[in-house]
Protein backbone atom coordinates (compact mmCIF):
# COMPACT_ATOMS: atom_id res chain seq x y z
CA UNK A 1 0.00 0.00 0.00
CA UNK A 2 1.30 3.44 -0.91
CA UNK A 3 1.17 6.30 1.58
CA UNK A 4 -1.40 8.11 -0.58
CA UNK A 5 -3.68 5.14 -1.23
CA UNK A 6 -3.69 1.66 -2.73
CA UNK A 7 -1.36 0.69 -5.56
CA UNK A 8 -3.42 -1.22 -8.13
CA UNK A 9 -0.65 -2.09 -10.57
CA UNK A 10 2.79 -1.08 -11.84
CA UNK A 11 3.70 -0.49 -15.48
CA UNK A 12 6.81 0.96 -17.14
CA UNK A 13 8.23 1.27 -13.63
CA UNK A 14 5.34 3.59 -12.60
CA UNK A 15 3.04 2.86 -9.65
CA UNK A 16 -0.63 3.48 -10.44
CA UNK A 17 -2.35 4.39 -7.17
CA UNK A 18 -5.96 4.96 -6.14
CA UNK A 19 -6.03 7.86 -3.70
CA UNK A 20 -8.09 7.15 -0.57
CA UNK A 21 -10.59 9.86 -1.55
CA UNK A 22 -11.10 8.09 -4.88
CA UNK A 23 -11.81 4.84 -3.03
CA UNK A 24 -14.35 6.62 -0.80
CA UNK A 25 -16.06 8.03 -3.90
CA UNK A 26 -16.34 4.55 -5.45
CA UNK A 27 -17.80 3.15 -2.22
CA UNK A 28 -20.31 6.02 -1.99
CA UNK A 29 -21.52 5.37 -5.54
CA UNK A 30 -21.89 1.65 -4.84
CA UNK A 31 -23.85 2.36 -1.63
CA UNK A 32 -26.23 4.53 -3.64
CA UNK A 33 -26.95 1.41 -5.69
CA UNK A 34 -26.41 3.08 -9.06
CA UNK A 35 -24.38 0.48 -10.97
CA UNK A 36 -24.70 2.43 -14.21
CA UNK A 37 -23.25 5.53 -12.50
CA UNK A 38 -20.48 3.33 -11.10
CA UNK A 39 -19.70 2.10 -14.63
CA UNK A 40 -19.57 5.66 -15.98
CA UNK A 41 -17.29 6.67 -13.09
CA UNK A 42 -14.90 3.80 -13.86
CA UNK A 43 -14.91 4.64 -17.59
CA UNK A 44 -14.20 8.28 -16.75
CA UNK A 45 -11.08 7.38 -14.83
CA UNK A 46 -9.89 4.97 -17.49
CA UNK A 47 -9.89 8.03 -19.74
CA UNK A 48 -8.09 10.02 -17.02
CA UNK A 49 -5.54 7.20 -16.75
CA UNK A 50 -4.90 7.32 -20.51
CA UNK A 51 -4.47 11.10 -20.19
CA UNK A 52 -1.89 10.66 -17.41
CA UNK A 53 -0.08 7.85 -19.24
CA UNK A 54 0.45 10.18 -22.19
CA UNK A 55 2.25 12.57 -19.83
CA UNK A 56 4.27 9.76 -18.27
CA UNK A 57 5.32 8.09 -21.52
CA UNK A 58 6.45 11.44 -22.94
CA UNK A 59 8.47 12.05 -19.76
CA UNK A 60 10.06 8.59 -19.92
CA UNK A 61 10.99 9.14 -23.56
CA UNK A 62 12.89 12.22 -22.41
CA UNK A 63 14.71 10.24 -19.70
CA UNK A 64 12.64 11.78 -16.90
CA UNK A 65 11.58 9.40 -14.14
CA UNK A 66 7.88 9.21 -13.26
CA UNK A 67 7.39 7.84 -9.75
CA UNK A 68 3.63 7.50 -9.56
CA UNK A 69 0.26 8.16 -11.16
CA UNK A 70 -2.41 9.00 -8.58
CA UNK A 71 -6.13 8.85 -9.42
CA UNK A 72 -8.23 11.39 -7.50
CA UNK A 73 -11.99 12.12 -7.51
CA UNK A 74 -11.29 15.29 -9.50
CA UNK A 75 -8.82 13.77 -11.97
CA UNK A 76 -5.29 12.41 -11.89
CA UNK A 77 -1.70 13.45 -11.34
CA UNK A 78 1.65 12.18 -12.60
CA UNK A 79 4.33 12.52 -9.91
CA UNK A 80 7.65 13.43 -11.53
CA UNK A 81 10.70 13.68 -9.29
CA UNK A 82 12.74 15.92 -11.58
CA UNK A 83 12.11 19.61 -10.88
CA UNK A 84 14.69 20.94 -13.32
CA UNK A 85 13.17 20.11 -16.70
CA UNK A 86 14.05 21.90 -19.91
CA UNK A 87 11.13 24.27 -20.79
CA UNK A 88 10.69 22.73 -24.26
CA UNK A 89 10.51 19.24 -22.77
CA UNK A 90 8.07 20.39 -20.07
CA UNK A 91 5.91 22.01 -22.77
CA UNK A 92 5.74 18.70 -24.67
CA UNK A 93 5.00 16.68 -21.52
CA UNK A 94 2.24 19.09 -20.48
CA UNK A 95 0.49 19.58 -23.81
CA UNK A 96 0.36 15.90 -24.79
CA UNK A 97 -2.24 15.13 -22.08
CA UNK A 98 -4.98 17.46 -23.36
CA UNK A 99 -4.17 16.42 -26.93
CA UNK A 100 -4.65 12.73 -26.05
CA UNK A 101 -8.02 13.51 -24.41
CA UNK A 102 -9.18 15.51 -27.44
CA UNK A 103 -8.11 12.68 -29.75
CA UNK A 104 -10.03 10.17 -27.61
CA UNK A 105 -13.04 12.50 -27.68
CA UNK A 106 -12.84 12.65 -31.48
CA UNK A 107 -12.73 8.83 -31.71
CA UNK A 108 -15.77 8.46 -29.44
CA UNK A 109 -17.54 11.22 -31.40
CA UNK A 110 -17.13 9.24 -34.63
CA UNK A 111 -18.39 6.08 -32.88
CA UNK A 112 -21.46 7.99 -31.64
CA UNK A 113 -22.24 9.07 -35.19
CA UNK A 114 -21.92 5.47 -36.47
CA UNK A 115 -23.77 3.71 -33.62
CA UNK A 116 -27.53 3.03 -33.57
CA UNK A 117 -29.62 4.58 -30.76
CA UNK A 118 -29.38 2.71 -27.47
CA UNK A 119 -27.52 2.38 -24.19
CA UNK A 120 -24.16 1.80 -25.89
CA UNK A 121 -24.52 5.03 -27.86
CA UNK A 122 -25.38 6.89 -24.64
CA UNK A 123 -22.19 5.57 -23.03
CA UNK A 124 -20.16 6.53 -26.10
CA UNK A 125 -21.73 9.99 -26.04
CA UNK A 126 -20.75 10.34 -22.36
CA UNK A 127 -17.16 9.35 -23.19
CA UNK A 128 -17.13 11.84 -26.07
CA UNK A 129 -18.29 14.70 -23.85
CA UNK A 130 -16.03 13.86 -20.91
CA UNK A 131 -12.88 13.55 -23.03
CA UNK A 132 -13.55 16.82 -24.84
CA UNK A 133 -14.13 18.40 -21.41
CA UNK A 134 -10.89 16.89 -20.06
CA UNK A 135 -8.94 18.16 -23.05
CA UNK A 136 -10.34 21.69 -22.99
CA UNK A 137 -10.39 22.16 -19.18
CA UNK A 138 -6.80 20.98 -18.82
CA UNK A 139 -5.70 23.70 -21.24
CA UNK A 140 -6.92 26.39 -18.81
CA UNK A 141 -3.77 28.40 -17.92
CA UNK A 142 -3.86 27.68 -14.18
CA UNK A 143 -1.62 25.63 -11.88
CA UNK A 144 -1.52 22.69 -11.46
CA UNK A 145 -3.47 22.09 -14.69
CA UNK A 146 -1.59 21.18 -17.86
CA UNK A 147 -2.40 24.62 -19.24
CA UNK A 148 -0.52 26.20 -16.34
CA UNK A 149 2.54 24.08 -17.13
CA UNK A 150 2.25 24.96 -20.81
CA UNK A 151 2.08 28.68 -20.01
CA UNK A 152 4.98 28.49 -17.54
CA UNK A 153 7.22 26.60 -19.97
CA UNK A 154 6.36 29.06 -22.75
CA UNK A 155 7.19 32.04 -20.50
CA UNK A 156 10.51 30.46 -19.53
CA UNK A 157 11.64 30.93 -23.11
CA UNK A 158 11.48 34.71 -22.48
CA UNK A 159 11.90 35.05 -18.69
CA UNK A 160 13.83 33.33 -15.94
CA UNK A 161 12.16 30.43 -14.11
CA UNK A 162 11.15 32.49 -11.05
CA UNK A 163 9.47 35.29 -13.03
CA UNK A 164 7.74 32.75 -15.30
CA UNK A 165 6.32 30.90 -12.29
CA UNK A 166 5.18 34.09 -10.53
CA UNK A 167 3.39 35.34 -13.66
CA UNK A 168 1.73 31.95 -14.17
CA UNK A 169 0.56 31.98 -10.53
CA UNK A 170 -0.95 35.42 -11.08
CA UNK A 171 -2.77 34.22 -14.21
CA UNK A 172 -3.93 31.15 -12.25
CA UNK A 173 -5.49 33.30 -9.54
CA UNK A 174 -7.31 35.42 -12.14
CA UNK A 175 -8.65 32.27 -13.79
CA UNK A 176 -9.87 30.88 -10.46
CA UNK A 177 -11.65 34.15 -9.72
CA UNK A 178 -13.40 33.96 -13.11
CA UNK A 179 -14.37 30.32 -12.52
CA UNK A 180 -15.81 31.19 -9.10
CA UNK A 181 -17.82 34.13 -10.48
CA UNK A 182 -19.05 31.93 -13.34
CA UNK A 183 -20.12 29.19 -10.91
CA UNK A 184 -22.10 31.68 -8.79
CA UNK A 185 -23.82 33.20 -11.84
CA UNK A 186 -24.64 29.76 -13.29
CA UNK A 187 -26.08 28.53 -9.97
CA UNK A 188 -28.24 31.65 -9.65
CA UNK A 189 -29.46 31.28 -13.24
CA UNK A 190 -30.43 27.63 -12.70
CA UNK A 191 -32.34 28.41 -9.51
CA UNK A 192 -34.25 31.44 -10.81
CA UNK A 193 -35.00 29.97 -14.23
CA UNK A 194 -36.62 26.91 -12.65
CA UNK A 195 -38.81 28.88 -10.23
CA UNK A 196 -37.01 27.77 -7.06
CA UNK A 197 -37.68 24.04 -7.49
CA UNK A 198 -36.15 22.22 -4.51
CA UNK A 199 -34.68 19.56 -6.78
CA UNK A 200 -33.07 22.20 -8.99
CA UNK A 201 -31.75 24.07 -5.93
CA UNK A 202 -30.17 20.87 -4.57
CA UNK A 203 -28.64 20.04 -7.96
CA UNK A 204 -27.31 23.59 -8.45
CA UNK A 205 -25.86 23.59 -4.93
CA UNK A 206 -24.11 20.26 -5.60
CA UNK A 207 -22.63 21.58 -8.86
CA UNK A 208 -21.44 24.73 -7.10
CA UNK A 209 -19.90 22.75 -4.20
CA UNK A 210 -18.05 20.43 -6.59
CA UNK A 211 -16.76 23.42 -8.57
CA UNK A 212 -15.53 25.05 -5.35
CA UNK A 213 -13.69 21.84 -4.39
CA UNK A 214 -11.88 22.01 -7.73
CA UNK A 215 -11.16 25.73 -7.24
CA UNK A 216 -9.63 25.12 -3.80
CA UNK A 217 -7.57 22.26 -5.22
CA UNK A 218 -6.26 24.50 -8.00
CA UNK A 219 -5.62 27.35 -5.56
CA UNK A 220 -3.60 25.01 -3.37
CA UNK A 221 -1.60 23.85 -6.36
CA UNK A 222 -0.85 27.42 -7.47
CA UNK A 223 0.15 28.39 -3.93
CA UNK A 224 2.49 25.43 -3.68
CA UNK A 225 4.13 26.37 -6.99
CA UNK A 226 4.62 29.93 -5.71
CA UNK A 227 6.15 28.76 -2.43
CA UNK A 228 8.47 26.34 -4.23
CA UNK A 229 9.64 29.10 -6.59
CA UNK A 230 10.34 31.44 -3.65
CA UNK A 231 12.21 28.73 -1.73
CA UNK A 232 14.21 27.81 -4.84
CA UNK A 233 15.22 31.44 -5.31
CA UNK A 234 16.17 31.93 -1.65
CA UNK A 235 18.16 28.69 -1.52
CA UNK A 236 20.08 29.24 -4.75
CA UNK A 237 23.62 28.05 -4.20
CA UNK A 238 22.75 25.59 -1.41
CA UNK A 239 23.73 22.08 -2.46
CA UNK A 240 23.93 18.62 -0.95
CA UNK A 241 27.48 19.41 0.17
CA UNK A 242 25.88 21.71 2.79
CA UNK A 243 23.72 18.97 4.33
CA UNK A 244 25.64 15.72 3.77
CA UNK A 245 25.78 13.59 6.92
CA UNK A 246 27.77 10.61 8.20
CA UNK A 247 24.89 9.52 10.43
CA UNK A 248 24.53 6.02 8.98
CA UNK A 249 26.08 2.58 9.28
CA UNK A 250 27.13 0.69 6.14
CA UNK A 251 26.99 -3.10 6.46
CA UNK A 252 27.66 -6.14 4.30
CA UNK A 253 24.33 -7.46 3.02
CA UNK A 254 25.48 -11.04 3.72
CA UNK A 255 25.69 -10.67 7.50
CA UNK A 256 23.15 -12.41 9.71
CA UNK A 257 20.35 -10.66 11.57
CA UNK A 258 22.01 -11.69 14.82
CA UNK A 259 25.24 -9.96 13.78
CA UNK A 260 23.30 -6.88 12.65
CA UNK A 261 21.59 -6.70 16.04
CA UNK A 262 24.96 -6.92 17.79
CA UNK A 263 26.43 -4.11 15.68
CA UNK A 264 23.45 -1.79 16.21
CA UNK A 265 23.78 -2.29 19.98
CA UNK A 266 27.46 -1.42 19.75
CA UNK A 267 27.36 1.55 17.35
CA UNK A 268 24.01 3.00 18.52
CA UNK A 269 23.28 3.83 14.85
CA UNK A 270 19.87 2.89 13.48
CA UNK A 271 20.07 4.24 9.92
CA UNK A 272 21.42 1.10 8.27
CA UNK A 273 22.63 1.02 4.65
CA UNK A 274 24.08 -1.76 2.55
CA UNK A 275 25.57 -2.08 -0.92
CA UNK A 276 24.70 -4.68 -3.52
CA UNK A 277 26.52 -4.40 -6.82
CA UNK A 278 26.89 -0.74 -7.71
CA UNK A 279 23.77 0.42 -5.83
CA UNK A 280 23.16 1.46 -2.23
CA UNK A 281 20.15 0.32 -0.23
CA UNK A 282 18.37 1.34 2.96
CA UNK A 283 17.74 -1.55 5.35
CA UNK A 284 14.11 -1.11 6.44
CA UNK A 285 14.11 -2.68 9.89
CA UNK A 286 10.45 -1.73 10.42
CA UNK A 287 9.49 -4.68 8.21
CA UNK A 288 10.67 -6.99 10.97
CA UNK A 289 8.27 -5.39 13.46
CA UNK A 290 5.38 -5.84 11.04
CA UNK A 291 6.15 -9.56 10.64
CA UNK A 292 7.50 -10.69 13.99
CA UNK A 293 6.47 -14.31 13.38
CA UNK A 294 8.67 -14.55 10.28
CA UNK A 295 12.13 -15.53 11.54
CA UNK A 296 13.73 -16.13 8.11
CA UNK A 297 14.57 -12.52 7.23
CA UNK A 298 17.85 -11.72 5.51
CA UNK A 299 19.23 -8.27 4.70
CA UNK A 300 18.11 -8.55 1.04
CA UNK A 301 14.48 -8.88 2.17
CA UNK A 302 14.65 -5.51 3.93
CA UNK A 303 16.58 -3.56 1.27
CA UNK A 304 15.10 -0.47 -0.43
CA UNK A 305 17.26 1.02 -3.21
CA UNK A 306 18.29 4.65 -2.69
CA UNK A 307 18.79 7.40 -5.26
CA UNK A 308 22.35 8.67 -5.71
CA UNK A 309 23.11 12.34 -6.41
CA UNK A 310 26.28 14.33 -6.84
CA UNK A 311 27.21 16.62 -3.94
CA UNK A 312 26.78 19.66 -6.22
CA UNK A 313 23.06 18.98 -6.74
CA UNK A 314 20.77 21.82 -5.60
CA UNK A 315 18.89 21.11 -2.39
CA UNK A 316 15.40 21.64 -3.87
CA UNK A 317 16.09 19.17 -6.69
CA UNK A 318 17.47 16.74 -4.12
CA UNK A 319 14.33 16.90 -1.96
CA UNK A 320 12.17 16.15 -5.00
CA UNK A 321 14.28 13.11 -5.84
CA UNK A 322 14.38 11.87 -2.24
CA UNK A 323 10.75 10.80 -2.40
CA UNK A 324 8.48 10.17 0.56
CA UNK A 325 9.97 6.90 1.83
CA UNK A 326 12.55 6.29 3.12
CA UNK A 327 13.47 9.88 2.19
CA UNK A 328 17.21 9.25 2.02
CA UNK A 329 19.70 10.15 -0.71
CA UNK A 330 23.20 8.77 -1.11
CA UNK A 331 25.50 11.73 -1.76
CA UNK A 332 28.45 11.02 -4.03
CA UNK A 333 31.67 12.91 -4.68
CA UNK A 334 33.87 11.96 -7.64
CA UNK A 335 31.83 8.79 -8.03
CA UNK A 336 32.31 7.66 -4.41
CA UNK A 337 29.91 7.77 -1.47
CA UNK A 338 30.43 10.92 0.60
CA UNK A 339 27.50 10.41 2.99
CA UNK A 340 23.72 10.67 3.08
CA UNK A 341 21.11 13.41 3.10
CA UNK A 342 17.59 12.96 4.44
CA UNK A 343 14.41 14.68 3.35
CA UNK A 344 13.79 15.76 6.95
CA UNK A 345 17.33 17.09 7.34
CA UNK A 346 17.20 19.03 4.09
CA UNK A 347 13.79 20.54 4.91
CA UNK A 348 15.02 21.56 8.36
CA UNK A 349 18.14 23.17 6.86
CA UNK A 350 16.02 25.13 4.39
CA UNK A 351 13.73 26.35 7.21
CA UNK A 352 16.72 27.52 9.24
CA UNK A 353 18.31 29.15 6.20
CA UNK A 354 15.15 31.11 5.39
CA UNK A 355 14.56 32.05 9.04
CA UNK A 356 18.06 33.52 9.20
CA UNK A 357 17.41 35.88 6.30
N, C-alpha and C positions, 0 to 999 in steps of 0.2 A: 504494500500500500504506500502510495506517495503521500507526502505531507499535505498536499492540497486536495487529495481525493483518492480515487481508486484507479490504478493503472489497468486499462482493459487489454492493451496489447502493445507491442513494440515493433516498429518497422523502420528500416534504414537507420537503425541506431537511435530512433526517436521514441520516447515514451508518450503514448496517447492516454491522457488521464481525464476521467470524469470528475469535475469539481463537485464537492459535497453539496453545493447549492443546486447543481444540475440534477443530482440524484434525488434531492428533496422534491424538485419540480416533477420528475418522472413519477415518483410515488404519489404526489398530490393528484396528478392526472389519472393515475390508475384507481385511486380511491374514489374519484368522481365517477368512475365507471364508464368513461367515454373512451372506448378502445379505438375508435376512428380518430379522435383527437390525439391519442397516444401514438398512433401510426404516423400522423402528420408531423408530430413533434420529432419523432425519430428520423423521418425523412428530411426534415429541416436541418437537423444536425449532421446528417450524412453530407448534405450540401455544404454546411459550414466546415466539415472535416476536409472535404475536397478543396475548399477555399484555402484552408490553412496549409494543406499539403502542397499547394502550389507555391506558397511562400517558402515552405521548408525545403522543397526540392530545389528551388532557385538558389536558396542560401547554400545548400550542400554543394551545388554545382560551382559555387564561387568559393569553395573551401571554408565555409563558415559553419561552425557546429551549431546544430539546433538541439537543445536539451530536451524539450518537452512541448507537446501540444495539449493545451487545457481546454476542455469544452465547458462553457458556462451557460446559464440560462439566457444570457443576452448575446451569445455568440461564442467565439473562440479566440485563442491567443497562442502564438508560437513564441516560445521562450528561447531567445538567442543570447548566448553568453557574451559574444563579442560586442563591445560598445564602441569600437573604433573602426567603423565600416566606411569604405570609400563611398562618397555621396552618389556616384553613378550606380554602384552596386546596390546601395540601399534603395535608390529610386526603382530599380528593376525588381528587387525583392518585394517592395511595397505595392507597386502597380499591378503585378501579376495576379494578385488575389482578386481584386475587383474584376479584372479582365476574365479570369476563369469563371467567376459567377455569372457575368454577362453572357459568356459563351454557353454555359449550361442553360441559362434562361432562354437563349435563342434556340437551343436544341429542343427544350421542352415546349417552346412556343410552336415549333414546326410539328411536333408530335400532337399537340392539341388540335392544330388545324387538320391533321390527317386522321384523327381518331373519331369514331362515332360517339354520339351522346351517351353518357353513362357515368358510373362511379369512377372508372379509370380515367376518363377525360377530366373529371373534376379534380382528381389527384394531380394529374399532369398540369392542369391549369394552376393549381396551388403552387406546384414546384416552379412553374414559369414565373409567377408573380413574385415568389419569395426570393428566387435567384436574381431577378432584375432588381428587386429591392436591396438585396445584399450588395450587389455590384455598385449601384448608385449611391447608397448610404455610406458605403465604405470609402467613397471618393470625397466625402465631405472633409474639407481641410481643417480637421480638429484632432488633436491628440486624444487617445492613442489610436485613432482610426488610421487606416492605410492612407487616406487623403492627407492627414497631418504629416505622416512620414514622407509622402511624395513632395509636399510643399517644403518641408524642412530640407530635404536633400536637394531640391531645386535651388533654394535660397543659399545653400552652402557653396554653390558654384560662384556666387557673387559676394557672399559675406563669410566671416569666420563662423565656426560652429556655434559659439555662444550667442552671437547676434541672430543667427538663423533660428536657433531654438527659441529665444525670447520673442521674436516676431511671430513665430508659429504659435506659441502659447497665447499671445495677444489675439491672433486671428481665431484661435480655438475658443477663447472666452466670448468673443463677439458672436461666433456661431452658436454657442450654447445659449446665449441670451436670446438670439433669434428663435431657436428651437423652443425655448420655454414660452416666449410670447406667442408663438404659433400654436403651441399645445393649449394654452389658456383660451385663445380665440376660437380654436376648433371645438374645444369642450363647450364653451358658451354657445356657439352656433348650434351644436347638436342638441343641447338642452332646450334652447328657445324655439328651435325649428320644429321640435316634436311635442310642443305644448306641455313641457314638464312631466312627461311620462316617467314613472319611477324606474322602469326597466332601462329606458334611455339614459336616465341620470346615472344609474349604477354602471352601465356600460361605458359612458363617457368618463366617469370617475376612474374606472379601472384603466382605460386607455391613458388618461392623464397621469395616473400613478406610475404606470409602467414606463411612460416617457420620462418622468422625473427620475426614476431609478437609472435609466440610461444616461440622463444628463449628469447625475451625481457621479456615475462611473467615469464618464468622459472628463468631468471636472477634476476628479481625483487623478486620472491619468495625466492630464495637462499639468497639474500641480507637481506631480512627481517628476515629470520631465524638466520643469523649471528648477526644482530643487537640485536635481542631478547636475544640470548645467551650471548652476551657481557653485555647487561643491567642486565640480571639475575645474572651474576657473580658479577657485580659491586654493585648490590643492595642486595646481600646476607645478611641476618640479618635484613633487613627492613621489618616490618610487618604492619598490619593495626593499631596496637597500636600507630604507629608513625604519622598517618594521620587522626585518628578518629576525628570527628567534632561534635559540638553541634548545628551547624547552621541548625536547622530544627524546625518545630512546629508540635507536635503530637496532633491530634484532635480526638474526638469521631465521628465515621462515621455516627452517627444518627443526628448530628446537621444540621440545615437548612443552605442553601446557604447564607441567610441574616446574620445569626450568624457568618458564616465563614468569610464573607466580613468584618464584624465588628471587628473580632479578628485580621485579617491581617492588618487592618488599625492601630490597637492598638499596635501589636507586631512588625510590620514592617518586618516580616519574610514571605518569599514567597515560601520556600521549605516546602510543607505541606505533612505530613505523617499521616496515620491512621492505626488502627489495627482492623482486623476482624478475630475472632477465635485466632489461634496461629500464624498467618502470618501478616507481615507488608506490607503496600501498599503506593505507591506514588500517591498523588492526582494531576492528570494532568489537571491543570486549563486551559491549552491552548485549550482543547476541547470545552470549553465554547465560546471562541473567534471564533472558526470555525463554531459554530452553535448558533449564537446569537438569532435567532428566537425561538429556543427551550427553553422555560422557565421552563421545568419540571425536570431539572437536580437534582439529589441527589448525595451524596458523592460516593455511590457505583458505579454510572455510570462513574466516573472519575478515579476510582482506578486501579492502575497497580501494581501487586505483585512484591515485591523486593526480591532479593536473600539475605540470611543471612549467614555471615561467622564469625568464631571465630577471636578474636583480634590478635591471633598468626599467622594467615594466611599470607604468603609471599605476598608482594605488587604486584609482577608480576602475580601471580595466581589470585589475587583479581581483577586486571584490566581485565583479560580474562573473569572472571565470571560476571563482571559488565555489559557487553554488551554495545550496542550502545545507547539504549534509555530505560529508562531515565538516565542510567549510574550512578545509586546510589546503594550502598550496605549498608545493615543494619549490623553494627558491634556488635557482642555479646560478653559478658564476663560472664563466669559461667552461661550460659543459659539466661542471661538477656541483654536487649538492652543497649549498652554502647554509641551509637552514630551512625553517618553515615560516609561513605567515598564516594566521587564522583570520577568518572573516570577522570574528568578534574583536580581535586585536587591531585589525585595520580600521574598523568602524570607530573604535575607541580613540585611536590615534587621530583620525580625521576630526572627531568631536573636540578633542583637546586642541588641535591645531586651529580650528575655526574659533574656538572660545578665546584663544590667546590673541586673536587679531583685534 
